[in-house]
Amino acid sequence: MAEPARVHDVAIVGLGPTGATLANLLGAAGLSVLVLEKEGGIFPLPRAIHFDGEVLRILQAAGLREPALAIARAGEQGMHFVNAAGETMLIRGGTAALGPHGCANNYYFHQPELEAVLRAGLARYPGVQLRLRHEVVGVAQDEDAATLTVRNLDDGQTAAVRARFVVGCDGARSPVRQHMGSRMVDLGLKQPWLVFDVVLEEDVALPTHTVQHCDPARPMTYCNVVGRRRRWEIMVLPDDDRDAMVQPAALWRMVAPWVRPDQARLERAAIYTFHSVIAEGWRRGRLLLAGDACHQTPPFLGQGMCAGLRDAANLAWKLEAVLKHGAPPALLDSYESERAPHVRALIELAVRLGNIIQTTDPELAAQRDARFRTAQPEIFELPPQLLGAGAFDATPGTPAGRPFPQPRLDDGRLLDELLGRRSAVIGRAGALAAAAPATAERWRRAGAIVIDRPDTLLDRWLQAHEAQAVILRPDRYIVGVARTGTDLDRISQYLPVAP
């Protein structure tokens, strides 16, 4: 039986971290959102354990910064790549100090607790409806909306629901993606690993940072998660008996150098295949994909969930612009063109790191160790976040397409607390007066906040970039910088407004 004539603004299929974050951002925008999730509750066991500073900033945009910080810890010492001789070859940096997003660079957490924070956030928005134990079994679209056929898993009844856009946040096997026919491209890594989670029952002398044990005899990863939670990820070798590996006696033997079974409680042990894939075709008309539905990355950078939440932030403001402010639907085409190159770069970096970690040939491992031994351990960070071509000024040599930093302002607030979820035009004293009247009108129609007397740190940023003004999108990526009034008029055209 069809649902009455109501058409939701957005239907989200899947209530994992990506879907729940998107629902919070769209709910805050005042849109009507239907979330469909086939499970009855939060999966109680550990899965994702890391997010970065940009993700905390996205949670801040959703009004969930403090609840997220309450269930996470800052990763102060980074990730160390250590060879079989115990020599540190490579370090991914980590700090609890304020990074570019107004917080630490890395955080560790327990996914069920983060999902609880996200779901509690949805209760703030009467326009967000949540239907648990509802599975999408059919997808269609026409000129006006998409129609989902949904089965209630409690009583077996089906109903049709309609939404102007549907976002499949429904995981690696995504039925929405299968309906869209979007092809998955393999980027070269497909390797089984055993993931072994424990909860310590007494204090154990374990590293406080993540360690990649690059031992050719058995590559392993150790993670200090949060509280008393610890994780080992153990590479499955060709001759391993997978059924035997997950038995408690075998598990404890593999981690015997670090912890005994009387010191910790086994919470989960499962073998997963780490994939490196990305979809071609994140949008088909009114259907879109986000998170694992359109990309999967091996966990060597801790960026799997992070990539999904970046998808949500990129897509949320564009859906709001189209649905609430009349921007052309073609704006949504910039979602894949911007996000896919960045996701691909992160996946490729994770694969390269995986090649370092997963070396099992002793001779190749010795050559690797010799290369790293020639100098002090290299310290690296994630590469600068640069979007592919899309809704920003791509003039070479400018910071456009990258996130704008979030300083703490003179009045004590973080920048985004001032800007809210709006576009922003920030100019040095008197600089914005050089814009044409039509440009100022465009700022008004785009709902941008205009700041013509910037705070000390904002003015310092403009000076450092030899800019008179900068324009920011609601997701805090830089639209462009202006050195003249003509520049300001030109880059303002990237702010989407109704025709």
VORO-695766 format. One record per residue (C-alpha): residue in three letters; x, y, z. Coordinates in steps of 0.02 Angstrom, whole numbers, plus 50000, padded with zeros to 5 digits. Layout:
<nodes>
ALAXYZ ...
</nodes>
This chain:
<nodes>
MET500005000050000 ALA500715017049952 GLU501065029850087 PRO499955045350076 ALA500505058849956 ARG501885066150066 VAL503565067749978 HIS505085068850093 ASP506505080350046 VAL507795066550070 ALA507715048050108 ILE509305040550182 VAL509555021850169 GLY510675016050311 LEU510975023050486 GLY512825019750509 PRO513955034550550 THR513825041850373 GLY511935040850363 ALA511685047050541 THR512865061850513 LEU511995066550352 ALA510305065450438 ASN510905077050577 LEU511575089850454 LEU509985089550348 GLY508895090150504 ALA509835105550563 ALA509445113350393 GLY507585110950424 LEU507335098050286 SER506135083450300 VAL507155067450310 LEU506645049150314 VAL507985036950375 LEU507755018450337 GLU508815005650430 LYS508574986850419 GLU509364983150589 GLY508404985550751 GLY509784993950850 ILE511594999050857 PHE512824985050819 PRO513604982750992 LEU515374977150946 PRO516894987650896 ARG517154992550715 ALA517885009650667 ILE519045016650801 HIS519815032650729 PHE519255049550665 ASP520255065050625 GLY520125083650662 GLU519095087550508 VAL517825074550560 LEU517675082250733 ARG517365098850645 ILE515965090550545 LEU515225084150708 GLN515385101850775 ALA514365107950625 ALA513045095250676 GLY513035102450853 LEU513865086750925 ARG515645092250963 GLU515545090651152 PRO514605073951155 ALA515885066951031 LEU517355073051134 ALA516575065051287 ILE516735047651210 ALA518415049751122 ARG520235052451167 ALA521545062551073 GLY522895052150989 GLU524415061751051 GLN525845050550993 GLY525285045650819 MET525595028950732 HIS527315020650732 PHE527895008750596 VAL529114996650679 ASN530124982850595 ALA530484965350663 ALA532054971750751 GLY531024984650847 GLU531684999450747 THR530455013550710 MET530455016950523 LEU529025029150500 ILE527865039250611 ARG526185046650570 GLY526125062250676 GLY524895065150816 THR524595079150939 ALA523285084551065 ALA523665102751028 LEU522475113250924 GLY522725108550743 PRO522025117350589 HIS520235112350630 GLY520245119450806 CYS520545102550890 ALA521785088250896 ASN522275079850733 ASN521725062250782 TYR520475054050899 TYR520095036150951 PHE518355030251000 HIS517165015351015 GLN515955015550868 PRO514375010350962 GLU514615025351078 LEU514815037350931 GLU513285030050846 ALA512295032851006 VAL512845051151004 LEU512305053050823 ARG510615044850851 ALA510275055251006 GLY510625070450899 LEU509235065950779 ALA507955067750918 ARG508205086750907 TYR507365087550737 PRO505505084250716 GLY505765083950528 VAL506865068350540 GLN505915051850544 LEU506815035750587 ARG506155018550539 LEU507155004150608 ARG506944986450541 HIS506394993050373 GLU507274986350219 VAL507274994150046 VAL506764980949919 GLY506404991749768 VAL506995008249694 ALA506255018749555 GLN506315036949504 ASP505355048749393 GLU505475067149348 ASP504795072949515 ALA505455060949648 ALA506145043749688 THR505045029749752 LEU505695016749875 THR504785000449908 VAL505084996750091 ARG504764980750188 ASN504394981250374 LEU505434966750441 ASP504314964750593 ASP502674961350503 GLY503234958350323 GLN502144972350253 THR502794983150112 ALA502455001350075 ALA503025014249948 VAL503835030450007 ARG504365045149901 ALA505775057649919 ARG506495071049809 PHE508215063249832 VAL508825046549901 VAL510555044149975 GLY511195026349990 CYS512265025450146 ASP511965006750146 GLY513694999550153 ALA514884989650044 ARG513504978649970 SER512384993849941 PRO510714989049860 VAL510525007249807 ARG512185006449714 GLN511684990049632 HIS510074998049571 MET511055012849503 GLY512245001249412 SER513785010749471 ARG515375000949436 MET516644997749574 VAL518465000349523 ASP519774989749613 LEU521304999849666 GLY522404984949701 LEU522284978649881 LYS521264963749936 GLN521964955450091 PRO521144946050236 TRP521584951650413 LEU521014945350582 VAL520324959150694 PHE520464954950880 ASP519684966751009 VAL519914965251197 VAL519474974851354 LEU520864975351483 GLU520384969251656 GLU521994975351738 ASP523364987651696 VAL524544980751564 ALA526154988951503 LEU525624991951323 PRO526085006351206 THR524985021651220 HIS525085024151031 THR524645013650879 VAL526025001950819 GLN526154994250647 HIS527234978850674 CYS528044976850503 ASP528694959350538 PRO528764948450381 ALA528424933050488 ARG526734940150542 PRO526254958250504 MET525154965150644 THR524394981350705 TYR524134986150888 CYS522925000150935 ASN522635008651101 VAL520805012951070 VAL519925021751213 GLY519765017851398 ARG520284999651423 ARG519924994351244 ARG521364987651141 ARG521424980350965 TRP522594969150869 GLU522434966950682 ILE523364951550620 MET523744948050437 VAL523064931450376 LEU524424921850284 PRO524114909750139 ASP524394893950243 ASP523324899450391 ASP521824889150444 ARG520544903150462 ASP519344893050570 ALA520754888650689 MET521414906650696 VAL519834913450776 GLN519834900650916 PRO520274908451085 ALA521824897851115 ALA522564902850946 LEU522114921150971 TRP522964922451139 ARG524524913751073 MET524704926850936 VAL524624941451059 ALA525594932751197 PRO527054945051187 TRP525874958851244 VAL524434952151348 ARG523824936251433 PRO522034929651435 ASP521904932451623 GLN522274950951594 ALA520934954851465 ARG519214949751405 LEU518984944651224 GLU517624955451147 ARG517704951050963 ALA518754941050840 ALA518314940750656 ILE519204939650488 TYR518884953750366 THR519534956550191 PHE520264973950173 HIS519734981250005 SER520264996449905 VAL518845000849786 ILE517935016349725 ALA516315018149629 GLU516085026949463 GLY514415035749468 TRP513955042849639 ARG512395051049568 ARG511065044549449 GLY509685057549440 ARG508865057949610 LEU509915043749682 LEU511595046749767 LEU512875036549863 ALA513945040350016 GLY515175031250128 ASP515585012950102 ALA514255012049968 CYS515425021449851 HIS517175018549920 GLN518095006550035 THR519865009050098 PRO521054997850194 PRO521215003850375 PHE523065008150375 LEU522655026850384 GLY521085025550489 GLN520125034950354 GLY518675023450309 MET517345031450419 CYS518155048550400 ALA517895047850212 GLY516045044050236 LEU515785058850354 ARG516675070250230 ASP515445064050099 ALA514015068650216 ALA514685086150246 ASN514975089350060 LEU513265082850010 ALA512245090650151 TRP512525108950106 LYS512245105449921 LEU510595096349954 GLU510075110950065 ALA510525123449928 VAL509505113849799 LEU508015109149906 LYS507835124550015 HIS508615138849917 GLY508235134249738 ALA510005131349676 PRO510115121449513 PRO510125102449541 ALA511695101849433 LEU512615107649590 LEU512465089549650 ASP513575083849506 SER515025092649593 TYR514855080449739 GLU515725066049650 SER516905077149550 GLU517535084949712 ARG517525070049829 ALA518075055549718 PRO519855061949681 HIS520165065449865 VAL519515048349918 ARG520535039949783 ALA522125048849842 LEU521825042850021 ILE521485025049965 GLU523065024949859 LEU524085031450007 ALA523325018050120 VAL523785004849990 ARG525585011249985 LEU525695010350174 GLY524904993150166 ASN526294987650050 ILE527554992850183 ILE526624984050322 GLN526144968250227 THR527874963650162 THR528094945150203 ASP529624941250097 PRO531124942050217 GLU532314948450082 LEU531124962350028 ALA530824966650212 ALA532714968150239 GLN532854979850089 ARG531404990150156 ASP532204991350328 ALA533864996650252 ARG533015010750155 PHE532195017750312 ARG533745015050418 THR534745028250322 ALA533975042550422 GLN532915046950572 PRO531135040150566 GLU530125049950440 ILE528635059050515 PHE527165061550398 GLU525405068450407 LEU523925065950293 PRO524165075250128 PRO523265092050114 GLN521415089650086 LEU521145095249905 LEU519485093049817 GLY519325088449635 ALA518555101249516 GLY516875107649572 ALA516015122049660 PHE517535132849691 ASP518825143349598 ALA520185131649533 THR521465145249494 PRO523185137249518 GLY524255143249661 THR522815147549779 PRO522155137849930 ALA520425136049851 GLY519705118549867 ARG520525115650036 PRO519785117550210 PHE519935134550291 PRO520725133550465 GLN519665135850620 PRO520585147450739 ARG519985152650910 LEU519445170650889 ASP519845185750997 ASP518195183551089 GLY518595165351134 ARG517425157151009 LEU517975144950876 LEU517725151950701 ASP516295140250654 GLU515335145750808 LEU515285162950729 LEU514945157350551 GLY513645144150586 ARG513145133350437 ARG513215147650312 SER514365152950174 ALA515535166950227 VAL516335181850144 ILE517815188250246 GLY518755203850192 ARG520075215250261 ALA519465232350318 GLY518675241250170 ALA519085227450044 LEU517295221550017 ALA516755238749958 ALA517675235049795 ALA516375221949748 ALA515035226449622 PRO513255229249689 ALA512685213349601 THR514015203649695 ALA513425210149863 GLU511655205349812 ARG512265187749772 TRP513015186349946 ARG511315191050018 ARG510385178549910 ALA511625164849956 GLY511325168250141 ALA513175171850171 ILE513815180050328 VAL514875195150280 ILE516345200050391 ASP517205216150340 ARG518245218750498 PRO519085202050527 ASP519765195450689 THR521655196150716 LEU522005178250660 LEU520845179650509 ASP521715195650456 ARG523395187150479 TRP522835172850365 LEU522305185150230 GLN523985194150243 ALA524925177650231 HIS524005173350070 GLU524185191050000 ALA522285191749990 GLN521035205450019 ALA519595193350045 VAL519145174950054 ILE517485166150023 LEU517045150150117 ARG515705137150084 PRO514565130450221 ASP515685114950234 ARG517135126950271 TYR518075123450109 ILE518805138650022 VAL517855144749870 GLY519255156649822 VAL520345171149874 ALA520225188749802 ARG521615201149780 THR520565213749682 GLY518755218749667 THR518675209649501 ASP519285193649587 LEU517925195749717 ASP516565197449585 ARG517225182149492 ILE517395170049637 SER515715175349709 GLN514905167349557 TYR515305150349635 LEU514075153649777 PRO512505144249721 VAL510875154149714 ALA509205151649633 PRO509165156149447 
</nodes>
